[in-house]
Amino acid sequence: MAQDVTPVEWIDLPEESLTPREQRLERAATVLRWGAIANGALAIILIVLAFLGGLKIIPNLFTTLHTLLLGRFSSADDAALATVILLILVDISLVLVLMIGILAREIWALPAIWLVVAVNIVGVVLLGFTPAIFSIIAAVWSGIIISRDVRAFRINPVMLKELRGRMRGVRAFIVLTIYLGLMSGFTALLYLIYTPLAQAGGSASAGSIGRVLFVGLVAVELLLIIFIAPAFTAGAITGERERQTYDLLRTTLLASPSFVIGKLESALSYILLLLFSAIPLQSIAFLFGGVTELELIFSFVILAVTAIALGTVGIYFSAITPRTLSASIRSYTIALAVTFGIPIILSLPFLNAFVNAVAGYGSGVSSSPVVESILIYIGLILVSLNPVATALTAQQLLTDRQVIGFWSVTLSSDGSTIPLVSPWISFSIAYLVISTVLIVLAVRQMRKVEA
Amino acid sequence: MSLIIETKELVKRYGKFSAVNGLSLEVPLGSIYGFVGPNGAGKTTTMRMLTTLTRPTNGKAWIAGHSVTDEPRAVRRAIGYMPDEFGVYDDMRVWEYLDFFAACYDIAESERKRLIEDLLELVDLSHRREDMVDKLSRGMKQRLSLARTLAHDPAVLILDEPASGLDPRARVEIRELLVQLAKMGKTIFFSSHILADVAEICTHIGIVEAGQMVVQGSMDEMRAQLMPHREIMVTVRDNEAAEAVKSLVAEMENVVNVTILEPKAGRSRVRIDFTGDDDGVAAVNQKLHGAAIAILGFSEETKDLESMFMRVTKGIVT
């Protein structure tokens, strides 16, 4: 008791207040954090080497790296290097998501560990992707640490609470019904308007009708996500403050990551429910043909990743602002800037290089191969930050050239080729990494004690 | 006597304003501690520091041996906190409310069902199990809140104004519940600005004013400090007579203080603070009779906690 021990002994012993179970979870998360850092460091080194190699400063660099890092990949050396960098980025986002899952003690974190290991082993076996070793070590190590504590992983209480409230009674089902009714009406309208127009224009192939229906529905869903994802999460923390329940939660043992992830999961699960319930409508497009299953998968991935990212933006602003209103305004500003602002930047003339590359023309923007490739990469990055541009570009690449993952462009300046990736991959990586960073920042904000 | 809550020179400043100004608190294990003071005295701020919600500007505080600033999680494990406002989740049933908080305290799902039944029974809400939380009366909400604070079986309950805004019946129910919890071995630290709430059930009391502890100790100590201290009111015709009484009595044994009060209804009054026993009071009376002063009234005022409260808290609220 307080009298028996001098005050000095309690100072600077934060470890003491964690139970052994919590300490193990922390340790597992630390291991994964170092895994991500090791991957990140390697990615930076490789990007620097890629520039050096591209400028031909070190001879045979690409060939050496190719055999070293991606031995079984039978493509060009520079494409191999780009692939390695991309795979490392994929690994970073996987490991970061896993880290947050473990910190929040999410039940999905357990299979996710073995998924990360399995994906990386497949990478090693099929491609000879040696950097996978970082992620495998980190995942296995953290898996061993928490293997004694699988019971720590449970259904997130915050998600359970939110979903109980949201799905109670008939309201949720009425909302869902109205949503599906509106979507069906929109599909019918699109069909009724487009068919006579196309017949008048003489191009009424069934495939083009299917395509229009599909693209129209995905566009509506995207718009829906842009408007509801921030709305669901912008009140996550401010709402608790306004209801005066935030202090109650903070005096419990609920960890901040659990809280943030629970709020995010409850918002996302409802959005996913909306997306899934509209899939039958999207499949009407298959009746007409002209749309492939891959397009459906791409569109779903892009919509889901957009929902995750905008949801975390909402949570982040909810953590750093005092009121729901200001959090909503900021989240919508970001959501609108990203979805409608980036296309305006993309339409700037000097960025034509990437658009031309996608269309298969020579870019013709510069006589220097370095400048030309840099412009193309900047174009790819910008497109990857915008869900609409990503969806359209990925679809164009898929239908015109059957590009699913990797592709390359022949530079018009010197005829050499540079490797590129379909934007849906870079988009997903960028948005997932941004989301994890925002979650970490929101958690840090929540952990601050009122001074 | 071991202490479960201890603070040393706790200070909380907001800018230039000191909400808590060097507060030292000692709450013994197993006590019911009434933390009394006028509104704005710093009670809530102190509780927020003890519950790790606010960092003290200065000073130290320990709960169950854990430092509030250095081991917040250990402190949270040891306390159940009920703020003065009841946080309501709309769209939540009574059992779901308890289930959620039990889950936040990391209690396994298999144990929660029984726990909820036990808690509801304890606070006599079993029959409202399936009702919506926001449909409960204020008294029931308060009892539900109390059940929530008990979910993880903490050693200390920190309750901010548990009886405020309740009707008399609900107030009694809460009071009985607190006594029952104390019997179960919980230490209860609760604040109130109504002394009557405190006096009946507390074993210990601390009176706080302007962010500082005015007086604290066990109820017995407080009574002991108070009881020998009597107040005798002597009513005489005019000020002259009052002065005579004062000079006469001032030299007597056991008289602490003699004050001439403002005349009331044309009569002068003298207040004698006296620490002697009944014989002493009789002696004072006799002495006054012996002198040639016309006495209109001689009475002993009973002093209760309320008047002590009024005297120690001089009404200075920052």
Interface residues (C-beta under 8 A of the other chain):
Chain A: M1 A2 Q3 D4 V5 P7 W10 I11 D12 L13 P14 E16 S17 L18 E22 R151 R154 I155 P157 L160 K161 R164 G165 R166 R168 R243 Q244 T245 Y246 D247 L248 L249 R250 T251 T252 L253 L254 V449 E450 A451
Chain B: S2 L3 I4 E6 K8 L29 R48 T51 T52 L53 T54 R55 K60 W62 A64 G65 H66 S67 D70 E71 P72 R73 A74 V75 R76 R77 I79 Y81 P83 E85 F86 G87 V88 Y89 D90 D91 M92 E96 F100 F101 A103 C104 Y105 D106 A108 E109 R148 H152
